[in-house]
Amino acid sequence: MVRKVKHFVMIRLGEIIIPVLTWVIITLPIWLSPFHPAVVAYFIIAFELYFLYKSVTTCFNATISYRKIQQASRIDFAKKISKSSRAGELKHFVIIPNYKEPVYKIEATIRSIVANDNPHRNLYLVLAFEKREAEAQEKDAYFRKHFSKDFADIISSYHVLTENEVPGKASNQTFAARVVENYVSRHGWSEHDCIITICDADSQMPHNYFSYLTYTYLRDPERQFHFYWAPVLLYNNFWDLPFFVRLQATLSSVLRLAFLNEKKKLIQISTYSTNLWMLKNIGYWDTDIIPEDWHIYFQAYFRFGEKVRTMPLYTIINGDAVYAGGIFKTFLSRYDQEKRWAWGVTDVAYAWKHFWTTPHIPVIAKAKKIFYLAETHLLWPTSFFILTISASIPPLINPAFKRTVLGFLLPELAALILTFSSLLLIVYVYLDFRLRHRLKVGNKIMFLPLLLIQWYLLPVVSFILSALPALEAHTRILIGKKITYKVTEKV
């Protein structure tokens, strides 16, 4: 009984530590300024300097990643693997988890897979349906009719949600991957030679994805412990979006581009690949969680240790941003999507729990992973408040502090640091332009003024569609009120 109580306390502590810190940081200027306004001022300045550092490194990494994508685009990976017998032995299983996705959306994704330059007939399409979707069998028949000749085989799975599972990608993918495991076992193939690619239903795969993946996988000496990821940029429906979602999609795309150059810190998002052997050995995706991409990385990390890494693929997957047809519906859907992503702060509890039960991993290495995870989820809801309004609070709450040199200079220093950070948006604008050109999204002349003006609304958009939903997710965790998985509407 005592052990169970200790276990519960440890898990609960892991769940609430970041949400508690979130609220402490946001409210710190209010409750600490009456007593120690100088401490608050130094904290705000330090936070903004750190944000400036993060902004500079993001711009640097995004620029380097874009240059590497340009370089990789000139390599003919299909030619490099065309005469490799080992490349022909690999089996690529592309799992497309879907639930109530439009047929035309999934069809476009499948066509992008078919259009790949992979020279070997070793692509297997896995249609991961939910049994509770009434149209699932009709969709299955449609895709089989139109694409059977384009794949070595088409495998269908119909996931039945069980009592202990949470609806979403994780439970669906696990069911589908187990179907693939049985398929591989029946054929007597090596699980090391079977690559699983999780492909979102709206992911437009680049023409060289599978040849590039094959080439990288075969050259990787520790491939059985690695994930492989190309950034999923949100430009597929760019000109259909309301401007506030378009701005958010641009920011997300540049940030994902920057992630690609983070080397050992890189963790995959959305659409990615790994091998069947590793997935099987970590029990596939935990089926009681919602955000699954970072979680599966930590499942593997705490099982196999520092050998687990996400390897970058310098090519671009083009995905859809949230668009529900109308402005208000799109706004709500985008808000819910961000809240669901921010729910990934629950991974801190998972990492905290396994920190104490994994002696095979060096303590410092584990601590760095947890710090990176915690930092990501802590900056998410807090940055807006510290960067925009915190510097004005100490002088208002403590008028005596306003008469000091530090109190007088604080708003000016904060504004100066924020100005330097804002200047880096020039790099974002340039990269956005280059990425859209590469993806043939183009620039509509009539929208050019709005593309520039929209950046002035960045604080408002960041608050409503980033800080606020993340703060709601953290608050729900604090009070024990869970969220439910909602399929993001993309029409």
C-alpha positions as CSV (number, residue, x, y, z in Angstrom):
1,M,0.0,0.0,0.0
2,V,2.8,2.4,0.9
3,R,4.6,1.6,-2.3
4,K,1.5,2.4,-4.3
5,V,1.1,5.7,-2.6
6,K,4.7,6.6,-3.2
7,H,4.3,5.6,-6.9
8,F,1.1,7.8,-7.2
9,V,2.8,10.7,-5.6
10,M,5.9,10.4,-7.9
11,I,3.7,10.3,-11.0
12,R,1.5,13.1,-9.9
13,L,4.5,15.2,-9.1
14,G,5.9,14.6,-12.5
15,E,2.5,15.6,-14.0
16,I,2.1,18.9,-12.2
17,I,5.7,20.2,-11.8
18,I,5.8,22.0,-15.2
19,P,2.2,23.3,-15.0
20,V,2.9,24.7,-11.5
21,L,6.1,26.3,-12.7
22,T,4.2,27.8,-15.6
23,W,1.8,29.6,-13.3
24,V,4.6,30.6,-10.9
25,I,6.5,32.2,-13.8
26,I,3.5,34.0,-15.3
27,T,2.3,35.4,-12.0
28,L,5.8,36.1,-10.5
29,P,5.9,39.8,-11.4
30,I,2.6,40.2,-9.6
31,W,3.3,38.5,-6.3
32,L,7.0,39.2,-6.0
33,S,7.2,42.8,-7.1
34,P,5.8,44.3,-3.8
35,F,8.7,42.7,-1.9
36,H,11.7,42.1,-4.3
37,P,11.1,44.1,-7.5
38,A,14.8,44.0,-8.4
39,V,14.7,40.2,-8.4
40,V,11.7,40.3,-10.8
41,A,13.5,42.8,-13.0
42,Y,16.6,40.7,-13.3
43,F,14.5,37.6,-14.0
44,I,12.7,39.4,-16.8
45,I,15.9,40.6,-18.4
46,A,17.5,37.2,-18.1
47,F,14.4,35.5,-19.6
48,E,14.4,38.0,-22.5
49,L,18.1,37.6,-23.1
50,Y,17.6,33.8,-23.2
51,F,14.7,34.2,-25.6
52,L,17.0,36.3,-27.8
53,Y,19.6,33.6,-27.7
54,K,16.9,31.0,-28.7
55,S,15.7,33.2,-31.5
56,V,19.2,33.6,-32.9
57,T,19.9,29.8,-32.7
58,T,16.5,29.1,-34.4
59,C,17.3,31.4,-37.3
60,F,20.8,29.9,-37.6
61,N,19.6,26.3,-37.5
62,A,16.7,27.0,-40.0
63,T,19.1,28.6,-42.4
64,I,21.6,25.7,-42.2
65,S,18.8,23.2,-42.6
66,Y,17.5,24.9,-45.7
67,R,21.0,24.9,-47.2
68,K,21.4,21.2,-46.5
69,I,18.0,20.6,-48.1
70,Q,19.2,22.4,-51.2
71,Q,22.4,20.3,-51.3
72,A,20.5,17.0,-50.7
73,S,18.1,17.8,-53.6
74,R,20.9,17.5,-56.0
75,I,21.7,13.9,-55.0
76,D,20.1,11.1,-57.0
77,F,19.4,8.6,-54.1
78,A,17.4,6.4,-56.4
79,K,20.4,5.9,-58.6
80,K,22.6,5.2,-55.6
81,I,20.4,2.3,-54.4
82,S,19.2,1.0,-57.7
83,K,21.9,-1.7,-57.9
84,S,22.0,-2.5,-54.2
85,S,20.7,-6.0,-53.4
86,R,20.3,-4.9,-49.8
87,A,18.1,-2.0,-50.7
88,G,15.8,-4.5,-52.5
89,E,15.6,-6.7,-49.4
90,L,14.2,-3.9,-47.3
91,K,10.4,-3.8,-47.0
92,H,8.7,-0.4,-46.5
93,F,5.4,-0.5,-44.7
94,V,3.7,2.9,-44.9
95,I,1.0,3.2,-42.2
96,I,-1.7,5.8,-42.8
97,P,-3.8,6.1,-39.6
98,N,-7.0,7.8,-40.5
99,Y,-10.5,8.4,-39.0
100,K,-13.2,10.3,-41.0
101,E,-10.5,11.8,-43.3
102,P,-11.9,12.9,-46.7
103,V,-11.2,10.3,-49.4
104,Y,-9.6,12.9,-51.7
105,K,-7.1,13.9,-48.9
106,I,-5.9,10.3,-48.3
107,E,-5.8,9.7,-52.1
108,A,-3.5,12.7,-52.6
109,T,-1.2,11.3,-49.9
110,I,-1.2,7.8,-51.5
111,R,-0.5,9.4,-54.9
112,S,2.5,11.2,-53.5
113,I,3.9,7.8,-52.2
114,V,3.2,6.2,-55.6
115,A,5.1,9.0,-57.3
116,N,8.3,8.2,-55.4
117,D,11.4,7.4,-57.3
118,N,12.2,4.3,-55.2
119,P,13.6,1.8,-57.8
120,H,12.5,-1.3,-55.9
121,R,9.0,-2.8,-55.7
122,N,9.1,-3.0,-51.9
123,L,6.4,-0.5,-50.8
124,Y,3.5,-1.9,-48.7
125,L,0.5,0.4,-48.1
126,V,-1.1,-0.1,-44.6
127,L,-4.5,1.5,-44.3
128,A,-5.2,1.9,-40.6
129,F,-8.9,2.4,-40.2
130,E,-11.1,2.7,-37.1
131,K,-13.7,0.0,-36.9
132,R,-16.2,2.5,-35.6
133,E,-16.1,4.6,-38.8
134,A,-19.1,3.6,-40.9
135,E,-17.4,4.5,-44.2
136,A,-14.1,2.6,-43.5
137,Q,-14.8,-0.5,-45.6
138,E,-16.1,1.6,-48.5
139,K,-12.9,3.7,-48.4
140,D,-10.8,0.5,-48.2
141,A,-12.4,-0.9,-51.3
142,Y,-11.9,2.4,-53.2
143,F,-8.2,2.6,-52.4
144,R,-7.7,-1.1,-53.3
145,K,-9.4,-0.7,-56.6
146,H,-7.3,2.3,-57.6
147,F,-3.9,1.5,-56.1
148,S,-3.4,-2.3,-55.8
149,K,-1.1,-2.4,-58.8
150,D,1.1,0.4,-57.4
151,F,2.2,-1.5,-54.2
152,A,3.7,-4.9,-53.4
153,D,0.6,-5.3,-51.3
154,I,-2.1,-3.3,-49.5
155,I,-2.8,-4.3,-45.9
156,S,-5.9,-3.0,-44.0
157,S,-6.5,-2.9,-40.3
158,Y,-9.7,-2.1,-38.4
159,H,-8.9,-0.9,-34.9
160,V,-11.5,-1.6,-32.2
161,L,-11.1,0.8,-29.3
162,T,-10.7,-1.1,-26.0
163,E,-11.5,0.1,-22.5
164,N,-8.0,1.1,-21.5
165,E,-7.2,2.9,-24.8
166,V,-7.5,6.6,-25.7
167,P,-8.9,7.4,-29.2
168,G,-6.2,8.8,-31.4
169,K,-3.1,8.0,-33.5
170,A,-1.3,6.0,-30.9
171,S,-3.8,3.3,-30.3
172,N,-4.6,3.0,-34.1
173,Q,-0.9,2.8,-35.1
174,T,-0.2,0.2,-32.5
175,F,-3.0,-2.0,-33.7
176,A,-1.9,-1.5,-37.4
177,A,1.8,-2.2,-36.5
178,R,0.8,-5.5,-34.8
179,V,-1.0,-6.5,-38.0
180,V,2.2,-5.7,-39.9
181,E,4.2,-7.8,-37.4
182,N,2.0,-10.8,-38.1
183,Y,2.3,-10.2,-41.8
184,V,6.1,-10.1,-41.6
185,S,6.2,-13.2,-39.4
186,R,4.1,-15.2,-41.9
187,H,6.5,-14.3,-44.7
188,G,9.6,-15.1,-42.6
189,W,11.2,-11.7,-43.1
190,S,13.7,-10.1,-40.8
191,E,12.1,-7.4,-38.6
192,H,15.4,-5.4,-38.9
193,D,14.7,-5.2,-42.7
194,C,11.1,-3.9,-42.3
195,I,10.8,-0.2,-42.1
196,I,7.7,1.3,-40.7
197,T,6.8,4.8,-41.9
198,I,4.0,6.6,-40.0
199,C,2.4,8.9,-42.6
200,D,-0.3,11.4,-41.7
201,A,-3.3,11.3,-44.0
202,D,-2.5,14.8,-45.3
203,S,1.3,14.3,-45.7
204,Q,2.5,14.9,-49.3
205,M,5.7,12.8,-49.4
206,P,8.6,14.2,-51.5
207,H,9.5,12.2,-54.6
208,N,12.8,11.0,-53.1
209,Y,11.6,10.2,-49.5
210,F,11.9,6.4,-49.7
211,S,15.1,6.3,-51.8
212,Y,16.7,8.8,-49.4
213,L,15.4,6.9,-46.4
214,T,16.8,3.6,-47.8
215,Y,20.2,5.1,-48.6
216,T,20.5,6.6,-45.1
217,Y,19.2,3.5,-43.3
218,L,21.7,1.2,-45.0
219,R,24.6,3.5,-44.3
220,D,23.6,3.9,-40.6
221,P,25.6,1.4,-38.4
222,E,23.1,1.8,-35.5
223,R,20.0,1.9,-37.7
224,Q,18.0,-0.5,-35.4
225,F,17.9,2.2,-32.7
226,H,17.1,5.2,-34.8
227,F,14.1,7.1,-36.0
228,Y,14.3,9.0,-39.3
229,W,12.5,12.3,-39.9
230,A,12.0,15.0,-42.6
231,P,10.3,18.2,-41.5
232,V,6.5,18.4,-42.2
233,L,5.9,21.9,-43.4
234,L,2.4,23.3,-43.5
235,Y,2.2,24.8,-47.0
236,N,-0.1,22.4,-48.8
237,N,-3.2,24.5,-48.4
238,F,-1.4,27.8,-47.6
239,W,-3.6,30.2,-49.7
240,D,-6.9,28.7,-48.4
241,L,-6.1,29.6,-44.8
242,P,-7.4,32.6,-42.8
243,F,-4.4,34.9,-42.3
244,F,-4.1,34.1,-38.5
245,V,-3.7,30.4,-39.2
246,R,-1.4,31.1,-42.2
247,L,0.9,33.1,-39.9
248,Q,0.9,30.3,-37.3
249,A,1.6,27.7,-40.1
250,T,4.5,29.8,-41.3
251,L,6.0,30.0,-37.8
252,S,5.5,26.3,-37.2
253,S,7.1,25.5,-40.6
254,V,10.3,27.5,-39.9
255,L,10.6,26.1,-36.4
256,R,10.4,22.6,-37.7
257,L,13.0,23.4,-40.3
258,A,15.2,24.6,-37.4
259,F,14.7,21.4,-35.5
260,L,16.2,19.4,-38.3
261,N,19.7,20.8,-37.4
262,E,19.5,20.1,-33.7
263,K,21.5,16.9,-34.1
264,K,21.3,14.9,-30.8
265,K,18.4,16.9,-29.5
266,L,16.2,16.2,-32.6
267,I,12.9,14.4,-31.9
268,Q,10.6,13.5,-34.7
269,I,7.1,15.0,-35.3
270,S,4.1,13.8,-37.2
271,T,5.4,11.7,-40.1
272,Y,8.5,9.6,-39.5
273,S,10.1,6.2,-40.0
274,T,11.8,3.5,-37.9
275,N,12.2,-0.3,-38.0
276,L,9.8,-2.9,-36.9
277,W,12.3,-4.6,-34.6
278,M,12.6,-1.5,-32.4
279,L,8.9,-0.8,-32.3
280,K,8.2,-4.4,-31.3
281,N,10.8,-4.4,-28.5
282,I,9.3,-1.3,-26.9
283,G,5.7,-2.6,-27.2
284,Y,4.7,-0.1,-30.0
285,W,3.0,3.1,-29.0
286,D,1.5,3.4,-25.6
287,T,-2.3,3.3,-26.2
288,D,-3.3,5.5,-23.2
289,I,-1.7,8.7,-24.4
290,I,-2.7,11.4,-26.9
291,P,0.5,13.1,-28.3
292,E,2.5,10.1,-29.5
293,D,5.5,11.3,-31.6
294,W,7.8,12.5,-28.7
295,H,6.4,9.9,-26.4
296,I,7.5,7.0,-28.7
297,Y,10.9,8.5,-28.8
298,F,11.2,8.4,-25.0
299,Q,9.8,4.9,-24.9
300,A,12.7,3.9,-27.0
301,Y,15.2,6.1,-25.2
302,F,14.4,4.6,-21.8
303,R,14.5,1.1,-23.2
304,F,17.8,1.3,-25.2
305,G,19.5,4.4,-23.8
306,E,21.8,6.8,-25.6
307,K,21.9,4.8,-28.8
308,V,18.4,6.0,-29.6
309,R,18.4,9.1,-31.9
310,T,16.3,10.8,-34.6
311,M,18.3,11.1,-37.8
312,P,17.5,14.0,-40.1
313,L,16.4,13.6,-43.7
314,Y,17.1,16.8,-45.6
315,T,14.0,16.8,-47.7
316,I,10.5,18.3,-47.2
317,I,7.2,16.7,-46.5
318,N,4.3,19.1,-47.4
319,G,1.3,18.9,-45.0
320,D,-1.9,20.7,-44.4
321,A,-2.5,23.4,-41.8
322,V,-5.8,23.4,-40.0
323,Y,-8.6,24.6,-42.2
324,A,-12.3,23.8,-41.4
325,G,-13.9,25.9,-44.2
326,G,-15.1,28.8,-42.1
327,I,-13.0,31.3,-40.2
328,F,-14.6,30.6,-36.8
329,K,-14.5,26.8,-37.2
330,T,-10.9,27.0,-38.3
331,F,-10.0,29.1,-35.3
332,L,-11.6,26.6,-32.9
333,S,-10.0,23.6,-34.6
334,R,-6.6,25.2,-34.6
335,Y,-6.9,26.1,-30.9
336,D,-7.9,22.5,-30.1
337,Q,-4.9,21.2,-32.1
338,E,-2.5,23.4,-30.2
339,K,-4.0,22.3,-26.9
340,R,-3.6,18.7,-27.9
341,W,0.0,19.2,-28.8
342,A,0.7,21.1,-25.5
343,W,-0.8,18.1,-23.7
344,G,2.5,16.5,-24.5
345,V,3.8,18.1,-21.2
346,T,2.5,14.8,-19.7
347,D,5.7,13.2,-21.2
348,V,7.6,14.9,-18.4
349,A,5.8,12.6,-15.9
350,Y,6.7,9.6,-18.0
351,A,10.3,10.7,-18.3
352,W,10.5,11.5,-14.6
353,K,9.2,8.1,-13.7
354,H,11.7,6.3,-15.9
355,F,14.6,8.5,-14.7
356,W,14.7,6.5,-11.5
357,T,14.3,3.0,-13.1
358,T,16.9,3.1,-15.9
359,P,20.4,2.6,-14.3
360,H,21.8,1.6,-17.7
361,I,21.5,5.3,-18.9
362,P,24.0,7.8,-17.4
363,V,22.3,10.3,-15.0
364,I,23.6,13.4,-16.8
365,A,22.3,12.1,-20.2
366,K,18.9,11.4,-18.8
367,A,18.8,14.8,-17.0
368,K,19.6,16.6,-20.3
369,K,16.8,14.9,-22.1
370,I,14.3,15.7,-19.3
371,F,15.5,19.3,-19.2
372,Y,15.0,19.7,-22.9
373,L,11.5,18.2,-22.7
374,A,10.6,20.4,-19.7
375,E,12.1,23.6,-21.2
376,T,10.1,23.1,-24.4
377,H,6.8,22.8,-22.6
378,L,7.7,25.5,-20.1
379,L,8.5,28.2,-22.7
380,W,5.4,27.4,-24.7
381,P,2.8,29.0,-22.4
382,T,5.1,31.5,-20.5
383,S,7.1,33.3,-23.2
384,F,4.3,35.5,-24.4
385,F,3.5,36.9,-20.9
386,I,7.1,37.5,-19.9
387,L,8.1,39.1,-23.2
388,T,5.1,41.4,-23.6
389,I,3.6,42.6,-20.3
390,S,5.8,41.5,-17.4
391,A,8.3,44.4,-17.7
392,S,5.5,46.9,-17.1
393,I,4.2,45.2,-13.9
394,P,6.9,45.9,-11.2
395,P,6.8,49.7,-11.6
396,L,3.0,49.7,-11.5
397,I,2.7,47.4,-8.4
398,N,5.7,49.0,-6.6
399,P,5.8,52.8,-7.4
400,A,9.0,53.2,-5.3
401,F,10.8,50.8,-7.6
402,K,9.9,53.0,-10.5
403,R,12.1,55.8,-9.0
404,T,15.2,53.6,-9.0
405,V,17.6,53.3,-12.0
406,L,16.7,49.7,-12.6
407,G,12.9,50.4,-12.3
408,F,13.3,53.3,-14.8
409,L,15.4,51.3,-17.3
410,L,13.5,47.9,-17.1
411,P,10.8,48.7,-19.7
412,E,13.4,50.3,-22.0
413,L,15.8,47.3,-21.7
414,A,13.0,44.8,-22.3
415,A,11.8,46.7,-25.3
416,L,15.3,46.9,-26.7
417,I,15.9,43.1,-26.3
418,L,12.5,42.4,-27.8
419,T,13.3,44.7,-30.8
420,F,16.5,42.8,-31.5
421,S,14.5,39.5,-31.4
422,S,11.9,40.9,-33.7
423,L,14.5,41.9,-36.3
424,L,15.2,38.2,-36.7
425,L,11.7,37.9,-38.3
426,I,13.4,39.1,-41.5
427,V,15.0,35.6,-41.7
428,Y,11.6,34.0,-41.1
429,V,10.1,36.0,-44.0
430,Y,13.0,35.1,-46.3
431,L,12.8,31.4,-45.5
432,D,9.1,31.4,-45.8
433,F,9.4,32.9,-49.3
434,R,12.1,30.4,-50.3
435,L,10.2,27.4,-48.9
436,R,7.0,28.3,-50.7
437,H,8.9,28.8,-53.9
438,R,10.6,25.3,-53.6
439,L,7.2,23.7,-52.9
440,K,5.6,25.5,-55.8
441,V,3.1,27.3,-53.5
442,G,4.2,30.6,-55.0
443,N,3.5,34.2,-54.1
444,K,0.2,35.8,-55.1
445,I,0.9,39.5,-55.8
446,M,-2.5,40.6,-54.4
447,F,-1.6,39.0,-51.0
448,L,2.0,40.4,-50.7
449,P,1.0,43.5,-48.6
450,L,-0.9,41.2,-46.2
451,L,2.0,38.8,-46.0
452,L,4.1,41.7,-44.6
453,I,1.4,43.3,-42.4
454,Q,0.4,40.0,-40.8
455,W,3.7,39.9,-38.9
456,Y,2.6,43.0,-36.9
457,L,-0.2,40.8,-35.5
458,L,2.2,38.1,-34.4
459,P,1.8,38.9,-30.6
460,V,-2.0,38.6,-30.8
461,V,-1.8,35.4,-32.9
462,S,0.9,33.9,-30.6
463,F,-1.3,34.6,-27.5
464,I,-4.6,33.2,-28.9
465,L,-3.3,30.2,-30.8
466,S,-0.2,29.2,-28.8
467,A,0.2,30.6,-25.3
468,L,-3.5,30.4,-24.4
469,P,-4.2,26.8,-25.5
470,A,-1.0,25.6,-23.9
471,L,-1.9,27.4,-20.7
472,E,-5.3,25.7,-20.8
473,A,-3.7,22.3,-21.2
474,H,-1.3,22.9,-18.3
475,T,-4.2,24.1,-16.1
476,R,-6.3,21.1,-17.0
477,I,-3.5,18.8,-15.9
478,L,-3.2,20.7,-12.6
479,I,-6.9,20.3,-11.8
480,G,-7.1,16.8,-13.1
481,K,-9.4,17.5,-16.0
482,K,-8.4,15.5,-19.1
483,I,-8.9,16.5,-22.8
484,T,-10.4,14.2,-25.4
485,Y,-8.9,13.6,-28.8
486,K,-10.5,15.5,-31.6
487,V,-9.7,14.8,-35.3
488,T,-8.3,18.0,-36.7
489,E,-10.6,19.1,-39.5
490,K,-8.8,19.8,-42.8
491,V,-11.0,20.3,-45.9
